[in-house]
Amino acid sequence: MNELSIAAISRSSEVEVLEAKEAWSEYRLADGTVLRVKPIMISVTRIEDAETTTGEPVYTMKSTLITDVRGGKSSPGLG
């Protein structure tokens, strides 16, 4: 993808998210702890007059992560 200038990013418009499926990703650690992470999309913006090298539109996204820790047997006080 080409580098975008600040001016190009300022020529953008927000795109409404019509449907979302925000699933948890789970990571089991050697001590039995399970880390869970789920991304939550806040907003999506399409950059006007910008394309990837394959001609796809360019989007910027604002998101946050929700985390959850579930302790294993060797993690007292968790879970």
HTML snippet that shows the backbone in 3Dmol.js (N, CA, C, O; Angstrom):
<script src="https://3Dmol.org/build/3Dmol-min.js"></script>
<div id="view" style="width:600px;height:400px;position:relative"></div>
<script>
const pdb = `
ATOM      1  N   MET A   1       0.842  -1.173   0.000  1.00  0.00           N
ATOM      2  CA  MET A   1       0.000   0.000   0.000  1.00  0.00           C
ATOM      3  C   MET A   1       0.889   1.238   0.000  1.00  0.00           C
ATOM      4  O   MET A   1       1.945   1.256   0.632  1.00  0.00           O
ATOM      5  N   ASN A   2       0.456   2.259  -0.706  1.00  0.00           N
ATOM      6  CA  ASN A   2       1.187   3.523  -0.733  1.00  0.00           C
ATOM      7  C   ASN A   2       1.050   4.241   0.592  1.00  0.00           C
ATOM      8  O   ASN A   2       0.070   4.060   1.314  1.00  0.00           O
ATOM      9  N   GLU A   3       2.055   5.068   0.906  1.00  0.00           N
ATOM     10  CA  GLU A   3       1.954   5.864   2.122  1.00  0.00           C
ATOM     11  C   GLU A   3       0.893   6.937   1.928  1.00  0.00           C
ATOM     12  O   GLU A   3       0.783   7.529   0.855  1.00  0.00           O
ATOM     13  N   LEU A   4       0.112   7.183   2.979  1.00  0.00           N
ATOM     14  CA  LEU A   4      -0.934   8.198   2.920  1.00  0.00           C
ATOM     15  C   LEU A   4      -0.476   9.449   3.636  1.00  0.00           C
ATOM     16  O   LEU A   4       0.140   9.378   4.700  1.00  0.00           O
ATOM     17  N   SER A   5      -0.775  10.583   3.055  1.00  0.00           N
ATOM     18  CA  SER A   5      -0.428  11.841   3.702  1.00  0.00           C
ATOM     19  C   SER A   5      -1.537  12.242   4.667  1.00  0.00           C
ATOM     20  O   SER A   5      -2.650  11.719   4.604  1.00  0.00           O
ATOM     21  N   ILE A   6      -1.225  13.161   5.547  1.00  0.00           N
ATOM     22  CA  ILE A   6      -2.230  13.699   6.476  1.00  0.00           C
ATOM     23  C   ILE A   6      -3.366  14.319   5.686  1.00  0.00           C
ATOM     24  O   ILE A   6      -4.528  14.190   6.072  1.00  0.00           O
ATOM     25  N   ALA A   7      -3.053  14.987   4.589  1.00  0.00           N
ATOM     26  CA  ALA A   7      -4.082  15.614   3.768  1.00  0.00           C
ATOM     27  C   ALA A   7      -5.033  14.574   3.195  1.00  0.00           C
ATOM     28  O   ALA A   7      -6.242  14.802   3.153  1.00  0.00           O
ATOM     29  N   ALA A   8      -4.502  13.426   2.750  1.00  0.00           N
ATOM     30  CA  ALA A   8      -5.353  12.373   2.194  1.00  0.00           C
ATOM     31  C   ALA A   8      -6.272  11.806   3.264  1.00  0.00           C
ATOM     32  O   ALA A   8      -7.446  11.541   3.004  1.00  0.00           O
ATOM     33  N   ILE A   9      -5.747  11.623   4.452  1.00  0.00           N
ATOM     34  CA  ILE A   9      -6.562  11.071   5.541  1.00  0.00           C
ATOM     35  C   ILE A   9      -7.668  12.044   5.928  1.00  0.00           C
ATOM     36  O   ILE A   9      -8.752  11.620   6.329  1.00  0.00           O
ATOM     37  N   SER A  10      -7.407  13.337   5.811  1.00  0.00           N
ATOM     38  CA  SER A  10      -8.439  14.314   6.155  1.00  0.00           C
ATOM     39  C   SER A  10      -9.581  14.294   5.142  1.00  0.00           C
ATOM     40  O   SER A  10     -10.675  14.773   5.442  1.00  0.00           O
ATOM     41  N   ARG A  11      -9.345  13.747   3.943  1.00  0.00           N
ATOM     42  CA  ARG A  11     -10.403  13.584   2.945  1.00  0.00           C
ATOM     43  C   ARG A  11     -10.979  12.179   3.082  1.00  0.00           C
ATOM     44  O   ARG A  11     -10.714  11.299   2.263  1.00  0.00           O
ATOM     45  N   SER A  12     -11.754  11.992   4.112  1.00  0.00           N
ATOM     46  CA  SER A  12     -12.297  10.673   4.398  1.00  0.00           C
ATOM     47  C   SER A  12     -13.736  10.795   4.862  1.00  0.00           C
ATOM     48  O   SER A  12     -14.194  11.869   5.253  1.00  0.00           O
ATOM     49  N   SER A  13     -14.437   9.674   4.809  1.00  0.00           N
ATOM     50  CA  SER A  13     -15.816   9.679   5.280  1.00  0.00           C
ATOM     51  C   SER A  13     -16.076   8.414   6.087  1.00  0.00           C
ATOM     52  O   SER A  13     -15.599   7.332   5.745  1.00  0.00           O
ATOM     53  N   GLU A  14     -16.839   8.570   7.164  1.00  0.00           N
ATOM     54  CA  GLU A  14     -17.147   7.429   8.022  1.00  0.00           C
ATOM     55  C   GLU A  14     -18.122   6.499   7.310  1.00  0.00           C
ATOM     56  O   GLU A  14     -19.041   6.950   6.626  1.00  0.00           O
ATOM     57  N   VAL A  15     -17.913   5.204   7.478  1.00  0.00           N
ATOM     58  CA  VAL A  15     -18.762   4.184   6.875  1.00  0.00           C
ATOM     59  C   VAL A  15     -19.477   3.457   8.012  1.00  0.00           C
ATOM     60  O   VAL A  15     -18.838   2.981   8.950  1.00  0.00           O
ATOM     61  N   GLU A  16     -20.787   3.374   7.926  1.00  0.00           N
ATOM     62  CA  GLU A  16     -21.577   2.712   8.967  1.00  0.00           C
ATOM     63  C   GLU A  16     -21.336   1.203   8.955  1.00  0.00           C
ATOM     64  O   GLU A  16     -21.327   0.579   7.894  1.00  0.00           O
ATOM     65  N   VAL A  17     -21.146   0.631  10.118  1.00  0.00           N
ATOM     66  CA  VAL A  17     -21.020  -0.818  10.264  1.00  0.00           C
ATOM     67  C   VAL A  17     -22.431  -1.378  10.414  1.00  0.00           C
ATOM     68  O   VAL A  17     -23.137  -1.053  11.369  1.00  0.00           O
ATOM     69  N   LEU A  18     -22.837  -2.216   9.470  1.00  0.00           N
ATOM     70  CA  LEU A  18     -24.195  -2.758   9.485  1.00  0.00           C
ATOM     71  C   LEU A  18     -24.314  -4.043  10.288  1.00  0.00           C
ATOM     72  O   LEU A  18     -25.373  -4.334  10.844  1.00  0.00           O
ATOM     73  N   GLU A  19     -23.231  -4.815  10.351  1.00  0.00           N
ATOM     74  CA  GLU A  19     -23.265  -6.094  11.051  1.00  0.00           C
ATOM     75  C   GLU A  19     -21.874  -6.377  11.588  1.00  0.00           C
ATOM     76  O   GLU A  19     -20.879  -6.045  10.944  1.00  0.00           O
ATOM     77  N   ALA A  20     -21.799  -6.980  12.750  1.00  0.00           N
ATOM     78  CA  ALA A  20     -20.496  -7.308  13.337  1.00  0.00           C
ATOM     79  C   ALA A  20     -20.578  -8.647  14.060  1.00  0.00           C
ATOM     80  O   ALA A  20     -21.602  -8.992  14.650  1.00  0.00           O
ATOM     81  N   LYS A  21     -19.479  -9.390  14.002  1.00  0.00           N
ATOM     82  CA  LYS A  21     -19.346 -10.613  14.787  1.00  0.00           C
ATOM     83  C   LYS A  21     -18.010 -10.487  15.502  1.00  0.00           C
ATOM     84  O   LYS A  21     -16.954 -10.666  14.896  1.00  0.00           O
ATOM     85  N   GLU A  22     -18.059 -10.185  16.759  1.00  0.00           N
ATOM     86  CA  GLU A  22     -16.852  -9.933  17.541  1.00  0.00           C
ATOM     87  C   GLU A  22     -16.606 -11.122  18.457  1.00  0.00           C
ATOM     88  O   GLU A  22     -17.175 -11.216  19.544  1.00  0.00           O
ATOM     89  N   ALA A  23     -15.752 -12.026  18.001  1.00  0.00           N
ATOM     90  CA  ALA A  23     -15.502 -13.273  18.727  1.00  0.00           C
ATOM     91  C   ALA A  23     -14.249 -13.164  19.594  1.00  0.00           C
ATOM     92  O   ALA A  23     -13.365 -12.348  19.331  1.00  0.00           O
ATOM     93  N   TRP A  24     -14.190 -13.987  20.617  1.00  0.00           N
ATOM     94  CA  TRP A  24     -13.019 -14.060  21.485  1.00  0.00           C
ATOM     95  C   TRP A  24     -11.929 -14.899  20.828  1.00  0.00           C
ATOM     96  O   TRP A  24     -12.214 -15.925  20.211  1.00  0.00           O
ATOM     97  N   SER A  25     -10.688 -14.461  20.965  1.00  0.00           N
ATOM     98  CA  SER A  25      -9.514 -15.291  20.662  1.00  0.00           C
ATOM     99  C   SER A  25      -8.991 -15.769  22.005  1.00  0.00           C
ATOM    100  O   SER A  25      -8.878 -14.979  22.942  1.00  0.00           O
ATOM    101  N   GLU A  26      -8.673 -17.047  22.108  1.00  0.00           N
ATOM    102  CA  GLU A  26      -8.228 -17.604  23.384  1.00  0.00           C
ATOM    103  C   GLU A  26      -6.817 -18.154  23.268  1.00  0.00           C
ATOM    104  O   GLU A  26      -6.462 -18.785  22.272  1.00  0.00           O
ATOM    105  N   TYR A  27      -6.014 -17.905  24.304  1.00  0.00           N
ATOM    106  CA  TYR A  27      -4.624 -18.350  24.357  1.00  0.00           C
ATOM    107  C   TYR A  27      -4.414 -19.065  25.680  1.00  0.00           C
ATOM    108  O   TYR A  27      -4.531 -18.450  26.739  1.00  0.00           O
ATOM    109  N   ARG A  28      -4.101 -20.366  25.634  1.00  0.00           N
ATOM    110  CA  ARG A  28      -3.863 -21.149  26.846  1.00  0.00           C
ATOM    111  C   ARG A  28      -2.356 -21.155  27.117  1.00  0.00           C
ATOM    112  O   ARG A  28      -1.565 -21.528  26.250  1.00  0.00           O
ATOM    113  N   LEU A  29      -1.970 -20.743  28.318  1.00  0.00           N
ATOM    114  CA  LEU A  29      -0.562 -20.678  28.703  1.00  0.00           C
ATOM    115  C   LEU A  29      -0.129 -21.962  29.397  1.00  0.00           C
ATOM    116  O   LEU A  29      -0.960 -22.761  29.830  1.00  0.00           O
ATOM    117  N   ALA A  30       1.170 -22.146  29.495  1.00  0.00           N
ATOM    118  CA  ALA A  30       1.727 -23.369  30.091  1.00  0.00           C
ATOM    119  C   ALA A  30       1.279 -23.554  31.539  1.00  0.00           C
ATOM    120  O   ALA A  30       1.190 -24.689  32.006  1.00  0.00           O
ATOM    121  N   ASP A  31       0.992 -22.466  32.262  1.00  0.00           N
ATOM    122  CA  ASP A  31       0.580 -22.598  33.665  1.00  0.00           C
ATOM    123  C   ASP A  31      -0.923 -22.830  33.814  1.00  0.00           C
ATOM    124  O   ASP A  31      -1.442 -22.847  34.930  1.00  0.00           O
ATOM    125  N   GLY A  32      -1.622 -23.009  32.692  1.00  0.00           N
ATOM    126  CA  GLY A  32      -3.052 -23.265  32.742  1.00  0.00           C
ATOM    127  C   GLY A  32      -3.914 -22.021  32.612  1.00  0.00           C
ATOM    128  O   GLY A  32      -5.131 -22.130  32.465  1.00  0.00           O
ATOM    129  N   THR A  33      -3.310 -20.845  32.663  1.00  0.00           N
ATOM    130  CA  THR A  33      -4.044 -19.598  32.514  1.00  0.00           C
ATOM    131  C   THR A  33      -4.563 -19.484  31.084  1.00  0.00           C
ATOM    132  O   THR A  33      -3.880 -19.862  30.132  1.00  0.00           O
ATOM    133  N   VAL A  34      -5.776 -18.960  30.946  1.00  0.00           N
ATOM    134  CA  VAL A  34      -6.341 -18.695  29.628  1.00  0.00           C
ATOM    135  C   VAL A  34      -6.490 -17.189  29.477  1.00  0.00           C
ATOM    136  O   VAL A  34      -7.159 -16.538  30.279  1.00  0.00           O
ATOM    137  N   LEU A  35      -5.863 -16.643  28.445  1.00  0.00           N
ATOM    138  CA  LEU A  35      -6.010 -15.226  28.102  1.00  0.00           C
ATOM    139  C   LEU A  35      -7.025 -15.141  26.972  1.00  0.00           C
ATOM    140  O   LEU A  35      -6.922 -15.859  25.978  1.00  0.00           O
ATOM    141  N   ARG A  36      -8.009 -14.256  27.132  1.00  0.00           N
ATOM    142  CA  ARG A  36      -9.006 -14.061  26.079  1.00  0.00           C
ATOM    143  C   ARG A  36      -8.969 -12.604  25.634  1.00  0.00           C
ATOM    144  O   ARG A  36      -8.869 -11.693  26.456  1.00  0.00           O
ATOM    145  N   VAL A  37      -9.051 -12.394  24.316  1.00  0.00           N
ATOM    146  CA  VAL A  37      -8.995 -11.055  23.732  1.00  0.00           C
ATOM    147  C   VAL A  37     -10.114 -10.935  22.709  1.00  0.00           C
ATOM    148  O   VAL A  37     -10.328 -11.841  21.904  1.00  0.00           O
ATOM    149  N   LYS A  38     -10.839  -9.796  22.742  1.00  0.00           N
ATOM    150  CA  LYS A  38     -11.905  -9.567  21.772  1.00  0.00           C
ATOM    151  C   LYS A  38     -11.800  -8.133  21.254  1.00  0.00           C
ATOM    152  O   LYS A  38     -11.859  -7.183  22.035  1.00  0.00           O
ATOM    153  N   PRO A  39     -11.645  -7.974  19.925  1.00  0.00           N
ATOM    154  CA  PRO A  39     -11.603  -6.610  19.375  1.00  0.00           C
ATOM    155  C   PRO A  39     -13.017  -6.039  19.262  1.00  0.00           C
ATOM    156  O   PRO A  39     -13.959  -6.753  18.920  1.00  0.00           O
ATOM    157  N   ILE A  40     -13.152  -4.754  19.551  1.00  0.00           N
ATOM    158  CA  ILE A  40     -14.427  -4.050  19.404  1.00  0.00           C
ATOM    159  C   ILE A  40     -14.185  -2.864  18.471  1.00  0.00           C
ATOM    160  O   ILE A  40     -13.375  -1.988  18.773  1.00  0.00           O
ATOM    161  N   MET A  41     -14.884  -2.840  17.344  1.00  0.00           N
ATOM    162  CA  MET A  41     -14.727  -1.763  16.369  1.00  0.00           C
ATOM    163  C   MET A  41     -15.501  -0.536  16.839  1.00  0.00           C
ATOM    164  O   MET A  41     -16.681  -0.631  17.176  1.00  0.00           O
ATOM    165  N   ILE A  42     -14.836   0.609  16.860  1.00  0.00           N
ATOM    166  CA  ILE A  42     -15.472   1.859  17.256  1.00  0.00           C
ATOM    167  C   ILE A  42     -15.966   2.611  16.033  1.00  0.00           C
ATOM    168  O   ILE A  42     -17.108   3.072  16.005  1.00  0.00           O
ATOM    169  N   SER A  43     -15.107   2.739  15.009  1.00  0.00           N
ATOM    170  CA  SER A  43     -15.528   3.404  13.777  1.00  0.00           C
ATOM    171  C   SER A  43     -14.656   2.952  12.613  1.00  0.00           C
ATOM    172  O   SER A  43     -13.523   2.506  12.794  1.00  0.00           O
ATOM    173  N   VAL A  44     -15.227   3.080  11.394  1.00  0.00           N
ATOM    174  CA  VAL A  44     -14.519   2.750  10.159  1.00  0.00           C
ATOM    175  C   VAL A  44     -14.632   3.952   9.241  1.00  0.00           C
ATOM    176  O   VAL A  44     -15.714   4.513   9.066  1.00  0.00           O
ATOM    177  N   THR A  45     -13.509   4.345   8.656  1.00  0.00           N
ATOM    178  CA  THR A  45     -13.471   5.504   7.771  1.00  0.00           C
ATOM    179  C   THR A  45     -12.817   5.110   6.459  1.00  0.00           C
ATOM    180  O   THR A  45     -11.774   4.456   6.454  1.00  0.00           O
ATOM    181  N   ARG A  46     -13.424   5.505   5.343  1.00  0.00           N
ATOM    182  CA  ARG A  46     -12.846   5.245   4.020  1.00  0.00           C
ATOM    183  C   ARG A  46     -12.110   6.493   3.554  1.00  0.00           C
ATOM    184  O   ARG A  46     -12.648   7.600   3.583  1.00  0.00           O
ATOM    185  N   ILE A  47     -10.860   6.291   3.121  1.00  0.00           N
ATOM    186  CA  ILE A  47     -10.043   7.398   2.627  1.00  0.00           C
ATOM    187  C   ILE A  47     -10.429   7.656   1.175  1.00  0.00           C
ATOM    188  O   ILE A  47     -10.354   6.756   0.338  1.00  0.00           O
ATOM    189  N   GLU A  48     -10.841   8.885   0.880  1.00  0.00           N
ATOM    190  CA  GLU A  48     -11.246   9.248  -0.480  1.00  0.00           C
ATOM    191  C   GLU A  48     -10.035   9.258  -1.411  1.00  0.00           C
ATOM    192  O   GLU A  48      -8.946   9.674  -1.015  1.00  0.00           O
ATOM    193  N   ASP A  49     -10.225   8.802  -2.637  1.00  0.00           N
ATOM    194  CA  ASP A  49      -9.183   8.827  -3.676  1.00  0.00           C
ATOM    195  C   ASP A  49      -7.916   8.073  -3.277  1.00  0.00           C
ATOM    196  O   ASP A  49      -6.820   8.458  -3.684  1.00  0.00           O
ATOM    197  N   ALA A  50      -8.046   7.015  -2.494  1.00  0.00           N
ATOM    198  CA  ALA A  50      -6.881   6.205  -2.118  1.00  0.00           C
ATOM    199  C   ALA A  50      -7.196   4.746  -2.399  1.00  0.00           C
ATOM    200  O   ALA A  50      -8.299   4.273  -2.123  1.00  0.00           O
ATOM    201  N   GLU A  51      -6.215   4.035  -2.951  1.00  0.00           N
ATOM    202  CA  GLU A  51      -6.371   2.625  -3.252  1.00  0.00           C
ATOM    203  C   GLU A  51      -5.106   1.868  -2.880  1.00  0.00           C
ATOM    204  O   GLU A  51      -4.019   2.442  -2.818  1.00  0.00           O
ATOM    205  N   THR A  52      -5.263   0.567  -2.634  1.00  0.00           N
ATOM    206  CA  THR A  52      -4.094  -0.295  -2.451  1.00  0.00           C
ATOM    207  C   THR A  52      -3.493  -0.553  -3.834  1.00  0.00           C
ATOM    208  O   THR A  52      -4.048  -0.134  -4.849  1.00  0.00           O
ATOM    209  N   THR A  53      -2.371  -1.236  -3.862  1.00  0.00           N
ATOM    210  CA  THR A  53      -1.733  -1.540  -5.146  1.00  0.00           C
ATOM    211  C   THR A  53      -2.595  -2.465  -6.005  1.00  0.00           C
ATOM    212  O   THR A  53      -2.397  -2.543  -7.218  1.00  0.00           O
ATOM    213  N   THR A  54      -3.546  -3.163  -5.390  1.00  0.00           N
ATOM    214  CA  THR A  54      -4.444  -4.035  -6.150  1.00  0.00           C
ATOM    215  C   THR A  54      -5.792  -3.378  -6.442  1.00  0.00           C
ATOM    216  O   THR A  54      -6.715  -4.042  -6.913  1.00  0.00           O
ATOM    217  N   GLY A  55      -5.910  -2.082  -6.165  1.00  0.00           N
ATOM    218  CA  GLY A  55      -7.123  -1.341  -6.493  1.00  0.00           C
ATOM    219  C   GLY A  55      -8.219  -1.375  -5.449  1.00  0.00           C
ATOM    220  O   GLY A  55      -9.325  -0.897  -5.701  1.00  0.00           O
ATOM    221  N   GLU A  56      -7.933  -1.932  -4.277  1.00  0.00           N
ATOM    222  CA  GLU A  56      -8.930  -1.979  -3.201  1.00  0.00           C
ATOM    223  C   GLU A  56      -8.987  -0.633  -2.477  1.00  0.00           C
ATOM    224  O   GLU A  56      -7.974   0.060  -2.384  1.00  0.00           O
ATOM    225  N   PRO A  57     -10.163  -0.255  -1.965  1.00  0.00           N
ATOM    226  CA  PRO A  57     -10.266   0.990  -1.200  1.00  0.00           C
ATOM    227  C   PRO A  57      -9.460   0.911   0.100  1.00  0.00           C
ATOM    228  O   PRO A  57      -9.190  -0.178   0.606  1.00  0.00           O
ATOM    229  N   VAL A  58      -9.082   2.068   0.629  1.00  0.00           N
ATOM    230  CA  VAL A  58      -8.293   2.136   1.859  1.00  0.00           C
ATOM    231  C   VAL A  58      -9.198   2.608   2.995  1.00  0.00           C
ATOM    232  O   VAL A  58      -9.924   3.593   2.862  1.00  0.00           O
ATOM    233  N   TYR A  59      -9.140   1.894   4.099  1.00  0.00           N
ATOM    234  CA  TYR A  59      -9.939   2.218   5.279  1.00  0.00           C
ATOM    235  C   TYR A  59      -9.025   2.433   6.480  1.00  0.00           C
ATOM    236  O   TYR A  59      -7.954   1.833   6.570  1.00  0.00           O
ATOM    237  N   THR A  60      -9.453   3.285   7.391  1.00  0.00           N
ATOM    238  CA  THR A  60      -8.821   3.367   8.701  1.00  0.00           C
ATOM    239  C   THR A  60      -9.870   2.902   9.704  1.00  0.00           C
ATOM    240  O   THR A  60     -11.072   3.058   9.488  1.00  0.00           O
ATOM    241  N   MET A  61      -9.394   2.331  10.802  1.00  0.00           N
ATOM    242  CA  MET A  61     -10.310   1.811  11.801  1.00  0.00           C
ATOM    243  C   MET A  61      -9.882   2.240  13.191  1.00  0.00           C
ATOM    244  O   MET A  61      -8.694   2.257  13.514  1.00  0.00           O
ATOM    245  N   LYS A  62     -10.858   2.585  14.004  1.00  0.00           N
ATOM    246  CA  LYS A  62     -10.617   2.830  15.427  1.00  0.00           C
ATOM    247  C   LYS A  62     -11.237   1.662  16.159  1.00  0.00           C
ATOM    248  O   LYS A  62     -12.402   1.323  15.952  1.00  0.00           O
ATOM    249  N   SER A  63     -10.429   1.046  17.030  1.00  0.00           N
ATOM    250  CA  SER A  63     -10.932  -0.107  17.771  1.00  0.00           C
ATOM    251  C   SER A  63     -10.295  -0.150  19.152  1.00  0.00           C
ATOM    252  O   SER A  63      -9.356   0.586  19.455  1.00  0.00           O
ATOM    253  N   THR A  64     -10.832  -1.029  19.968  1.00  0.00           N
ATOM    254  CA  THR A  64     -10.277  -1.269  21.294  1.00  0.00           C
ATOM    255  C   THR A  64     -10.306  -2.774  21.540  1.00  0.00           C
ATOM    256  O   THR A  64     -10.989  -3.511  20.829  1.00  0.00           O
ATOM    257  N   LEU A  65      -9.572  -3.219  22.534  1.00  0.00           N
ATOM    258  CA  LEU A  65      -9.547  -4.636  22.882  1.00  0.00           C
ATOM    259  C   LEU A  65     -10.136  -4.842  24.271  1.00  0.00           C
ATOM    260  O   LEU A  65      -9.831  -4.106  25.209  1.00  0.00           O
ATOM    261  N   ILE A  66     -10.976  -5.846  24.379  1.00  0.00           N
ATOM    262  CA  ILE A  66     -11.486  -6.288  25.668  1.00  0.00           C
ATOM    263  C   ILE A  66     -10.664  -7.518  26.037  1.00  0.00           C
ATOM    264  O   ILE A  66     -10.487  -8.412  25.209  1.00  0.00           O
ATOM    265  N   THR A  67     -10.163  -7.574  27.263  1.00  0.00           N
ATOM    266  CA  THR A  67      -9.353  -8.722  27.683  1.00  0.00           C
ATOM    267  C   THR A  67      -9.976  -9.411  28.891  1.00  0.00           C
ATOM    268  O   THR A  67     -10.703  -8.799  29.674  1.00  0.00           O
ATOM    269  N   ASP A  68      -9.674 -10.684  29.019  1.00  0.00           N
ATOM    270  CA  ASP A  68     -10.168 -11.487  30.126  1.00  0.00           C
ATOM    271  C   ASP A  68      -9.072 -12.501  30.466  1.00  0.00           C
ATOM    272  O   ASP A  68      -8.521 -13.148  29.576  1.00  0.00           O
ATOM    273  N   VAL A  69      -8.763 -12.632  31.756  1.00  0.00           N
ATOM    274  CA  VAL A  69      -7.753 -13.595  32.203  1.00  0.00           C
ATOM    275  C   VAL A  69      -8.435 -14.592  33.122  1.00  0.00           C
ATOM    276  O   VAL A  69      -9.084 -14.219  34.099  1.00  0.00           O
ATOM    277  N   ARG A  70      -8.276 -15.863  32.793  1.00  0.00           N
ATOM    278  CA  ARG A  70      -8.842 -16.934  33.618  1.00  0.00           C
ATOM    279  C   ARG A  70      -7.693 -17.790  34.103  1.00  0.00           C
ATOM    280  O   ARG A  70      -6.999 -18.433  33.315  1.00  0.00           O
ATOM    281  N   GLY A  71      -7.501 -17.787  35.423  1.00  0.00           N
ATOM    282  CA  GLY A  71      -6.325 -18.406  36.008  1.00  0.00           C
ATOM    283  C   GLY A  71      -6.317 -19.923  35.975  1.00  0.00           C
ATOM    284  O   GLY A  71      -7.356 -20.583  35.982  1.00  0.00           O
ATOM    285  N   GLY A  72      -5.105 -20.442  35.940  1.00  0.00           N
ATOM    286  CA  GLY A  72      -4.891 -21.882  35.997  1.00  0.00           C
ATOM    287  C   GLY A  72      -4.636 -22.318  37.419  1.00  0.00           C
ATOM    288  O   GLY A  72      -4.749 -21.513  38.344  1.00  0.00           O
ATOM    289  N   LYS A  73      -4.295 -23.570  37.609  1.00  0.00           N
ATOM    290  CA  LYS A  73      -4.070 -24.131  38.948  1.00  0.00           C
ATOM    291  C   LYS A  73      -2.902 -23.478  39.668  1.00  0.00           C
ATOM    292  O   LYS A  73      -2.906 -23.379  40.895  1.00  0.00           O
ATOM    293  N   SER A  74      -1.887 -23.026  38.907  1.00  0.00           N
ATOM    294  CA  SER A  74      -0.720 -22.415  39.563  1.00  0.00           C
ATOM    295  C   SER A  74      -0.830 -20.899  39.619  1.00  0.00           C
ATOM    296  O   SER A  74       0.173 -20.218  39.829  1.00  0.00           O
ATOM    297  N   SER A  75      -2.045 -20.352  39.433  1.00  0.00           N
ATOM    298  CA  SER A  75      -2.252 -18.903  39.480  1.00  0.00           C
ATOM    299  C   SER A  75      -3.282 -18.579  40.558  1.00  0.00           C
ATOM    300  O   SER A  75      -4.431 -18.273  40.240  1.00  0.00           O
ATOM    301  N   PRO A  76      -2.880 -18.643  41.843  1.00  0.00           N
ATOM    302  CA  PRO A  76      -3.860 -18.386  42.913  1.00  0.00           C
ATOM    303  C   PRO A  76      -4.429 -16.989  42.808  1.00  0.00           C
ATOM    304  O   PRO A  76      -3.728 -16.031  42.481  1.00  0.00           O
ATOM    305  N   GLY A  77      -5.728 -16.895  43.097  1.00  0.00           N
ATOM    306  CA  GLY A  77      -6.394 -15.597  43.084  1.00  0.00           C
ATOM    307  C   GLY A  77      -6.991 -15.251  41.731  1.00  0.00           C
ATOM    308  O   GLY A  77      -7.751 -14.287  41.637  1.00  0.00           O
ATOM    309  N   LEU A  78      -6.682 -15.989  40.690  1.00  0.00           N
ATOM    310  CA  LEU A  78      -7.269 -15.741  39.381  1.00  0.00           C
ATOM    311  C   LEU A  78      -8.335 -16.774  39.103  1.00  0.00           C
ATOM    312  O   LEU A  78      -8.269 -17.909  39.577  1.00  0.00           O
ATOM    313  N   GLY A  79      -9.335 -16.353  38.312  1.00  0.00           N
ATOM    314  CA  GLY A  79     -10.376 -17.285  37.886  1.00  0.00           C
ATOM    315  C   GLY A  79     -11.391 -17.420  38.914  1.00  0.00           C
ATOM    316  O   GLY A  79     -12.354 -18.165  38.737  1.00  0.00           O
TER     317      GLY A  79
END
`;
const viewer = $3Dmol.createViewer("view");
viewer.addModel(pdb, "pdb");
viewer.setStyle({}, {cartoon: {color: "spectrum"}});
viewer.zoomTo();
viewer.render();
</script>
